[in-house]
Amino acid sequence: MSDSNHSYRLASRPVGLPTRDAWDYVEGPIPQPGDGEVLVKVLYLSLDPAMRGWMNDMRSYVPPVGIGEVMRALGAGVVVQSNDPGFAPGDHVTGPTGIQEYAAVRGRELAKVDTSLAPLPVWISALGMPGLTAYFGLLDICSPKEGETVVVSGAAGAVGSVVGQIAKIKGCRVVGIAGGPEKCSYIVDELGFDAAVDYKNERLGPGLHNACPDRINVYFDNVGGETLDAALAQLARFARVSICGAISVYNATSPPPGPANYLSLLINHATMTGFVVFDYVQRYAEATAELASWYASGQLKSREDIVDGIETFPETLLMLFNGSNNGKLALKVADE
């Protein structure tokens, strides 16, 4: 085990896209776990669009990361020391480690994972928080029915790709919105989506109209902005819209406008509901078991885009906002 710990700590609150000077890269001692805590050697870090919102000093579903604090992030690693009887050295776990090499985490905040079922990176991807987000945001918020048309934005990403696959498992017709021929081909040819709309190479309105001749029964939104507006314009009667994220406006330097087509909700007797996956913490085990069974049977696929080196964090995070990642974006911190 190393004798030092490297971490990224928030140095300032960025305006627009965060640059490297938003963080301090700090070397310090390895934290010592207190009562009920577990020392985790971090092997992989999950990079998620929500991290941009956590940097802002504003009201949200969690407090903002404080100036000088380790940047909040979910990680996956191996236990090296435990003061919690539920964990032992050698256990593989996921939880809120932050952007650092070693983390002392309360045992009740960690989940033990089975790397014989799936490689460790999959446990921060389709079998981790992105999978749980897709599961509850689609099944609980939207209750898709067999034969309905489900549209998901950010369809080649960590959450969107799982949403589409679950919808197919439930017998729906699935249309994904993604950027570029490679991503559109991936969701159709590899994940089994029925159609794709390439927002980089076609207009969203006509694209959705052509892909959804019977209109949209369920829309799962990861993007916001004009993508949400285009989907609202194509809603079917009694449609359900799940608001998961709005990555298109996370780096806006002024308040973004609201959806112009919101009256479609009234006209079509539709509902639009926002949610946060943490609302479902008591049901994580239930969802993980079902996701794992789909993964084991081959019905659910997971793709990770893994970049080596914790030192690359500031630049790698930006891949989420320029769309250059393919699948779940993660950092490899260390070998086991």
RODO-2510 file (C-alpha; in nm, 4 decimals, decimal comma):
residues 336
     n   res          X          Y          Z
     1     m     0,0000     0,0000     0,0000
     2     s     0,1221     0,3490    -0,0838
     3     d     0,2168     0,5821     0,2009
     4     s     0,0351     0,8850     0,0547
     5     n    -0,3001     0,9784    -0,0917
     6     h    -0,3613     1,2030    -0,3927
     7     s    -0,6933     1,3837    -0,4211
     8     y    -0,8672     1,6575    -0,6162
     9     r    -1,0179     1,9264    -0,3952
    10     l    -1,2518     2,1992    -0,5142
    11     a    -1,0588     2,5269    -0,5344
    12     s    -1,3228     2,7555    -0,6880
    13     r    -1,6722     2,7542    -0,8302
    14     p    -1,6472     2,7575    -1,2096
    15     v    -1,8567     2,9628    -1,4465
    16     g    -1,9289     2,7608    -1,7581
    17     l    -1,7120     2,4602    -1,8305
    18     p    -1,4844     2,3740    -1,5370
    19     t    -1,1130     2,3997    -1,6103
    20     r    -0,8184     2,2450    -1,4266
    21     d    -0,7809     2,5516    -1,2030
    22     a    -1,1200     2,4714    -1,0444
    23     w    -0,9396     2,2042    -0,8402
    24     d    -0,6275     2,1642    -0,6325
    25     y    -0,4400     1,8356    -0,6794
    26     v    -0,3253     1,7543    -0,3282
    27     e    -0,0886     1,4969    -0,1813
    28     g    -0,1516     1,4012     0,1800
    29     p    -0,1619     1,1135     0,4255
    30     i    -0,3846     0,8117     0,3734
    31     p    -0,7001     0,8654     0,5824
    32     q    -0,7489     0,6441     0,8860
    33     p    -1,0924     0,4838     0,9237
    34     g    -1,2857     0,5628     1,2396
    35     d    -1,5458     0,3517     1,4166
    36     g    -1,7868     0,2029     1,1629
    37     e    -1,5684     0,3144     0,8745
    38     v    -1,3853     0,1224     0,6035
    39     l    -1,0627     0,2198     0,4266
    40     v    -1,1045     0,1651     0,0522
    41     k    -0,8292     0,1573    -0,2067
    42     v    -1,0014     0,3212    -0,5007
    43     l    -0,9564     0,1327    -0,8282
    44     y    -1,2139     0,3067    -1,0509
    45     l    -1,3984     0,6375    -1,0301
    46     s    -1,7355     0,7118    -1,1859
    47     l    -1,7546     1,0417    -1,3750
    48     d    -2,1116     1,1678    -1,4026
    49     p    -2,2838     1,4802    -1,5390
    50     a    -2,4302     1,5490    -1,1931
    51     m    -2,0807     1,6350    -1,0701
    52     r    -2,1046     1,9688    -1,2507
    53     g    -2,4105     2,0662    -1,0474
    54     w    -2,2425     1,9659    -0,7208
    55     m    -1,9783     2,2334    -0,7857
    56     n    -2,2355     2,5153    -0,7777
    57     d    -2,3268     2,6926    -0,4548
    58     m    -2,7003     2,6542    -0,4971
    59     r    -2,9935     2,4612    -0,3555
    60     s    -3,0131     2,1060    -0,4829
    61     y    -3,0919     1,7514    -0,3697
    62     v    -2,7497     1,7335    -0,1976
    63     p    -2,5338     2,0108    -0,0484
    64     p    -2,2715     2,1554    -0,2829
    65     v    -1,9121     2,0399    -0,2532
    66     g    -1,7399     2,2851    -0,0219
    67     i    -1,4336     2,4819    -0,1228
    68     g    -1,1334     2,2779    -0,0089
    69     e    -1,3294     1,9515     0,0077
    70     v    -1,2471     1,6387    -0,1900
    71     m    -1,4531     1,6428    -0,5101
    72     r    -1,7588     1,4229    -0,4628
    73     a    -1,7738     1,1087    -0,6771
    74     l    -1,8783     0,7461    -0,6653
    75     g    -1,6003     0,4921    -0,6785
    76     a    -1,5276     0,1216    -0,6822
    77     g    -1,2406    -0,0412    -0,5008
    78     v    -1,1135    -0,2960    -0,2541
    79     v    -1,1240    -0,2875     0,1262
    80     v    -0,7790    -0,2658     0,2865
    81     q    -0,8864    -0,1986     0,6464
    82     s    -1,2241    -0,2291     0,8160
    83     n    -1,3791    -0,1060     1,1384
    84     d    -1,7198    -0,2329     1,0294
    85     p    -1,8042    -0,6005     1,0921
    86     g    -1,9877    -0,6173     0,7601
    87     f    -1,6686    -0,5739     0,5573
    88     a    -1,3317    -0,7463     0,5470
    89     p    -1,0029    -0,6729     0,3697
    90     g    -1,0274    -0,7965     0,0116
    91     d    -1,3975    -0,7219    -0,0291
    92     h    -1,4881    -0,5327    -0,3456
    93     v    -1,7156    -0,2365    -0,2804
    94     t    -1,8755     0,0678    -0,4392
    95     g    -1,9687     0,3926    -0,2683
    96     p    -1,8997     0,7655    -0,2238
    97     t    -1,5198     0,7672    -0,2287
    98     g    -1,4559     1,1068    -0,3855
    99     i    -1,1814     1,1814    -0,6378
   100     q    -0,8916     1,0310    -0,4457
   101     e    -0,6777     0,7192    -0,4223
   102     y    -0,7857     0,6090    -0,0733
   103     a    -1,1097     0,6879     0,1068
   104     a    -1,2394     0,6281     0,4587
   105     v    -1,6106     0,5636     0,4086
   106     r    -1,8865     0,4736     0,6540
   107     g    -1,9738     0,1098     0,6093
   108     r    -2,3448     0,1858     0,5779
   109     e    -2,2686     0,3922     0,2656
   110     l    -2,0883     0,1079     0,0879
   111     a    -2,2237    -0,1798    -0,1188
   112     k    -2,0384    -0,5084    -0,1453
   113     v    -2,0257    -0,6315    -0,5063
   114     d    -1,9615    -0,9664    -0,6722
   115     t    -1,6814    -0,9432    -0,9283
   116     s    -1,7415    -1,3054    -1,0317
   117     l    -2,0726    -1,1923    -1,1840
   118     a    -1,9382    -0,8806    -1,3563
   119     p    -1,6072    -0,6921    -1,3719
   120     l    -1,5692    -0,4140    -1,1161
   121     p    -1,6268    -0,1257    -1,3657
   122     v    -1,9701    -0,2692    -1,4531
   123     w    -2,0689    -0,2128    -1,0871
   124     i    -2,0411     0,1637    -1,1406
   125     s    -2,2127     0,1315    -1,4791
   126     a    -2,5127    -0,0837    -1,5731
   127     l    -2,5163    -0,2591    -1,2342
   128     g    -2,4421     0,0573    -1,0393
   129     m    -2,5948     0,4017    -0,9983
   130     p    -2,6582     0,4562    -1,3727
   131     g    -2,8460     0,1262    -1,3897
   132     l    -3,0467     0,2055    -1,0781
   133     t    -3,1309     0,5499    -1,2169
   134     a    -3,2527     0,3971    -1,5415
   135     y    -3,4503     0,1277    -1,3598
   136     f    -3,6480     0,3544    -1,1271
   137     g    -3,6776     0,6496    -1,3649
   138     l    -3,8294     0,4314    -1,6342
   139     l    -4,0256     0,1658    -1,4479
   140     d    -4,1507     0,3648    -1,1481
   141     i    -4,1976     0,7070    -1,3046
   142     c    -4,3186     0,6045    -1,6505
   143     s    -4,4659     0,2529    -1,6127
   144     p    -4,4068     0,1561    -1,9771
   145     k    -4,6500    -0,0902    -2,1291
   146     e    -4,5819    -0,3537    -2,3923
   147     g    -4,6111    -0,2089    -2,7425
   148     e    -4,5674     0,1536    -2,6358
   149     t    -4,3067     0,3809    -2,7947
   150     v    -4,0297     0,4832    -2,5555
   151     v    -3,7851     0,7578    -2,6528
   152     v    -3,4660     0,8263    -2,4552
   153     s    -3,2145     1,1064    -2,5022
   154     g    -2,8473     1,0576    -2,4298
   155     a    -2,9218     0,7070    -2,5497
   156     a    -2,5610     0,5903    -2,5891
   157     g    -2,4656     0,7095    -2,2404
   158     a    -2,4521     0,5249    -1,9118
   159     v    -2,8142     0,5849    -1,8098
   160     g    -2,9799     0,6157    -2,1503
   161     s    -2,8380     0,2903    -2,2828
   162     v    -2,9816     0,0994    -1,9866
   163     v    -3,3185     0,2760    -2,0146
   164     g    -3,3525     0,1625    -2,3741
   165     q    -3,2541    -0,1953    -2,2977
   166     i    -3,4994    -0,2215    -2,0073
   167     a    -3,7751    -0,0825    -2,2303
   168     k    -3,6972    -0,3516    -2,4879
   169     i    -3,7074    -0,6180    -2,2155
   170     k    -4,0553    -0,4883    -2,1280
   171     g    -4,1727    -0,5259    -2,4891
   172     c    -4,1660    -0,1619    -2,5955
   173     r    -4,0623    -0,0025    -2,9227
   174     v    -3,7515     0,2037    -2,8416
   175     v    -3,6092     0,5099    -3,0155
   176     g    -3,2804     0,6600    -2,8988
   177     i    -3,1499     1,0130    -2,9523
   178     a    -2,7701     1,0118    -2,9842
   179     g    -2,4940     1,2114    -3,1483
   180     g    -2,3183     1,0772    -3,4540
   181     p    -2,3391     0,7662    -3,6735
   182     e    -2,1183     0,5533    -3,4457
   183     k    -2,3368     0,6034    -3,1392
   184     c    -2,6580     0,5608    -3,3371
   185     s    -2,5270     0,2382    -3,4880
   186     y    -2,4249     0,1137    -3,1420
   187     i    -2,7678     0,1552    -2,9853
   188     v    -2,9484    -0,0036    -3,2806
   189     d    -2,7076    -0,2783    -3,3869
   190     e    -2,5633    -0,3780    -3,0491
   191     l    -2,8271    -0,2792    -2,7924
   192     g    -3,1343    -0,3612    -3,0003
   193     f    -3,3053    -0,0205    -3,0167
   194     d    -3,5619    -0,0033    -3,2956
   195     a    -3,4483     0,3324    -3,4319
   196     a    -3,2101     0,6184    -3,3653
   197     v    -3,2270     0,9932    -3,4230
   198     d    -2,8859     1,1530    -3,4827
   199     y    -2,9162     1,5003    -3,3353
   200     k    -2,5815     1,6029    -3,4847
   201     n    -2,6845     1,5290    -3,8410
   202     e    -3,0624     1,5768    -3,8584
   203     r    -3,3239     1,8098    -3,7183
   204     l    -3,4764     1,6704    -3,4016
   205     g    -3,8384     1,7559    -3,4802
   206     p    -3,8628     1,5817    -3,8188
   207     g    -3,6342     1,3037    -3,6959
   208     l    -3,8612     1,2186    -3,4053
   209     h    -4,1726     1,2560    -3,6203
   210     n    -4,0361     1,0021    -3,8690
   211     a    -3,9096     0,7614    -3,6018
   212     c    -4,2309     0,7764    -3,3972
   213     p    -4,5265     0,7575    -3,6378
   214     d    -4,7600     0,6790    -3,3461
   215     r    -4,6068     0,9547    -3,1328
   216     i    -4,4244     0,9145    -2,8009
   217     n    -4,5819     0,7327    -2,5066
   218     v    -4,2784     0,7565    -2,2769
   219     y    -3,9930     1,0062    -2,2930
   220     f    -3,6884     0,9682    -2,0671
   221     d    -3,4895     1,2918    -2,0690
   222     n    -3,1186     1,3173    -1,9926
   223     v    -3,0513     1,6276    -2,2000
   224     g    -3,3060     1,9075    -2,1539
   225     g    -3,3078     2,2156    -2,3770
   226     e    -3,4224     2,1840    -2,7371
   227     t    -3,4175     1,8036    -2,7149
   228     l    -3,6843     1,8098    -2,4449
   229     d    -3,8830     2,0625    -2,6472
   230     a    -3,8741     1,8437    -2,9579
   231     a    -3,9931     1,5405    -2,7617
   232     l    -4,2759     1,7325    -2,5940
   233     a    -4,4049     1,8304    -2,9382
   234     q    -4,4426     1,4618    -3,0303
   235     l    -4,6190     1,3323    -2,7168
   236     a    -4,9092     1,0910    -2,7433
   237     r    -5,2204     1,1160    -2,5283
   238     f    -5,1486     1,0215    -2,1649
   239     a    -4,7725     1,0215    -2,2255
   240     r    -4,5307     1,0119    -1,9332
   241     v    -4,2076     1,2132    -1,9242
   242     s    -3,9271     1,1341    -1,6802
   243     i    -3,6810     1,4168    -1,6093
   244     c    -3,3485     1,2600    -1,5120
   245     g    -3,0993     1,5257    -1,6206
   246     a    -3,0319     1,8234    -1,8448
   247     i    -2,6706     1,7940    -1,9521
   248     s    -2,7179     2,0450    -2,2343
   249     v    -2,7553     2,3299    -1,9824
   250     y    -2,5272     2,2260    -1,6946
   251     n    -2,2540     2,4671    -1,8048
   252     a    -2,4848     2,7549    -1,9005
   253     t    -2,3646     3,0944    -1,7797
   254     s    -2,7186     3,2360    -1,7608
   255     p    -3,0515     3,0760    -1,6655
   256     p    -3,1728     2,8582    -1,9548
   257     p    -3,5249     2,9139    -2,0881
   258     g    -3,8021     2,6789    -1,9866
   259     p    -3,9554     2,4338    -2,2346
   260     a    -4,1495     2,6158    -2,5055
   261     n    -4,3739     2,3177    -2,5768
   262     y    -4,4954     2,2582    -2,2220
   263     l    -4,8609     2,3051    -2,3266
   264     s    -4,8311     1,9672    -2,4966
   265     l    -4,8596     1,8238    -2,1445
   266     l    -5,2009     1,9885    -2,1064
   267     i    -5,3274     1,9046    -2,4552
   268     n    -5,2246     1,5406    -2,4280
   269     h    -5,3186     1,4874    -2,0621
   270     a    -4,9521     1,3975    -2,0114
   271     t    -4,7361     1,4058    -1,7001
   272     m    -4,3768     1,5204    -1,6524
   273     t    -4,1990     1,4127    -1,3346
   274     g    -3,8522     1,4804    -1,2033
   275     f    -3,6797     1,2298    -0,9775
   276     v    -3,3550     1,1574    -0,7952
   277     v    -3,2327     0,8002    -0,7629
   278     f    -3,1494     0,8525    -0,3942
   279     d    -3,5251     0,8587    -0,3288
   280     y    -3,5228     0,4819    -0,3886
   281     v    -3,2364     0,3798    -0,1601
   282     q    -3,4576     0,1320     0,0303
   283     r    -3,5172    -0,0545    -0,2968
   284     y    -3,1622    -0,0638    -0,4340
   285     a    -3,1228    -0,4341    -0,3532
   286     e    -3,4423    -0,5216    -0,5410
   287     a    -3,3356    -0,3300    -0,8516
   288     t    -2,9753    -0,4543    -0,8422
   289     a    -3,0936    -0,8152    -0,8277
   290     e    -3,3117    -0,7697    -1,1377
   291     l    -3,0447    -0,5772    -1,3285
   292     a    -2,7905    -0,8473    -1,2415
   293     s    -3,0226    -1,1224    -1,3649
   294     w    -3,0673    -0,9411    -1,6977
   295     y    -2,6918    -0,8926    -1,7238
   296     a    -2,6225    -1,2597    -1,6491
   297     s    -2,8742    -1,3698    -1,9126
   298     g    -2,7280    -1,1381    -2,1769
   299     q    -3,0389    -0,9205    -2,2004
   300     l    -2,8528    -0,6220    -2,0534
   301     k    -2,5195    -0,5039    -2,1939
   302     s    -2,2786    -0,2566    -2,0406
   303     r    -2,0092    -0,0492    -2,2084
   304     e    -1,7451     0,1442    -2,0168
   305     d    -1,5124     0,4133    -2,1519
   306     i    -1,2185     0,3941    -1,9132
   307     v    -0,9395     0,6530    -1,9026
   308     d    -0,6191     0,5778    -1,7125
   309     g    -0,4880     0,7988    -1,4353
   310     i    -0,6457     1,0045    -1,1589
   311     e    -0,4252     1,2935    -1,2678
   312     t    -0,6307     1,3222    -1,5893
   313     f    -0,9552     1,3917    -1,4005
   314     p    -1,0144     1,7596    -1,4976
   315     e    -0,9777     1,6962    -1,8697
   316     t    -1,1506     1,3575    -1,8668
   317     l    -1,4581     1,5051    -1,6954
   318     l    -1,5072     1,7363    -1,9927
   319     m    -1,5640     1,4352    -2,2198
   320     l    -1,9142     1,4187    -2,0714
   321     f    -1,9968     1,7648    -2,1996
   322     n    -1,8461     1,7417    -2,5486
   323     g    -1,9976     1,3984    -2,6113
   324     s    -1,6673     1,2251    -2,6828
   325     n    -1,7177     0,9395    -2,4353
   326     n    -1,8657     0,6093    -2,5484
   327     g    -2,0739     0,4539    -2,2731
   328     k    -2,0073     0,4930    -1,9021
   329     l    -1,7143     0,7285    -1,8433
   330     a    -1,4764     0,6138    -1,5701
   331     l    -1,1240     0,6763    -1,4461
   332     k    -0,8906     0,3893    -1,3652
   333     v    -0,7040     0,4926    -1,0526
   334     a    -0,4953     0,1855    -0,9682
   335     d    -0,4442    -0,1846    -1,0208
   336     e    -0,5662    -0,4111    -0,7447
***
